[in-house]
Amino acid sequence: MQKQVAVLGAGSWGTALSKVLYENGCSVNLWSRNQSQVDEINHCHSNKNYLPDSVLPDGLKATSNLKAAVETAQVIVFVVPTKAIRNLAHQIAEFITEPKLIVHASKGLEQLTHKRISTILEEEIPIKKRTAIVALSGPSHAEEVMANDLTTITAASEDEESAKTVQGLFINDYFRVYTNKDILGVEIGAALKNIIAVGAGAISGMGFGDNAKAALVTRGLAEITRLGVAMGADPLTFMGLSGVGDLIVTCTSPHSRNWRAGHLLGEGQEIDTILTEMGMVVEGISTTKAAFELSQEYNIDMPITDAIYKVVYEDAEVKYVILGLMQREGKSE
């Protein structure tokens, strides 16, 4: 039986996931609040603002009617920025009349509360209106998924059967999906890798090479793992796709908006100018503040996060902050 799926958010990743679902035989409603974007997807089969070089399947349909998208869906996939999750979840809860499988493919932590996305969804969508919550995460650029490039990610949930259901919806010859029970670890890895990607972009923008990049990614993984384990995650999760895998893809590619923002920081541009000119949400910037505050709450040493926080929120000069990392007291790895 054909699954009815609502994908909420028509950015690059929401569009790419909709394409995978459509090609896998699902009936997909891709929702956007922007009517001109909906018209472009439906009539021109493109989404130029987010995926300028991609052609969408003719049968992939978009809508700006949130109620219509949600009411008929069996599965609802959130692919909007973290800051929009709570309000959108609250809105759709009133349209749900029977339990739905809730999936999210966003990566971040809520400001002020520091809550994970699955926690926000639990709070805003009553338990009687959902069968389970699954996080979809891993090393993936939307542009490459649109080109059917080989991609492997994770479906994580405390409910193993629901994770397997999501695995079945998305898996195909070029898009492989594993399951994982550690949704906490998967969400923490997904959120915090964006901070390290900003740092990786910054050292590239400053002209440093592969040695520096490798050091930053490796030590970044160490501090992500420290915080994740303190919060209750399985340390092995961070050696998987949503940990080291996501770090590699996000810290080494100009496709990553977090890397691009960091690269511009390294070249000396101001953060406000960067965010305005990019015109897209850079999750690593807001996540830096949440992770910095969490590191203090859990008393976890996170020097790279601290460094990025100083640059973004305290106007420290990036070159001095990066060199400061190298001048820290020697210690055991």
Secondary structure, DSSP 8 states (H G I E B T S, - for coil): ---EEEEE--SHHHHHHHHHHHHTT-EEEEE-S-HHHHHHHHHH--BTTTBTT----TT-EEES-HHHHHHT-SEEEE-S-HHHHHHHHHHHHTT--S-EEEEE------TTT---HHHHHHHHS-GGGEEEEEEEESS--HHHHHTT--EEEEEE-SSHHHHHHHHHHH--SSEEEEEES-HHHHHHHHHHHHHHHHHHHHHHHTT--HHHHHHHHHHHHHHHHHHHHHTT--GGGGGSIIIIIHHHHHHS-TT-HHHHHHHHHHTT--HHHHHHHH-S--HHHHHHHHHHHHHHHHT---HHHHHHHHHHHS---HHHHHHHHHTS-----
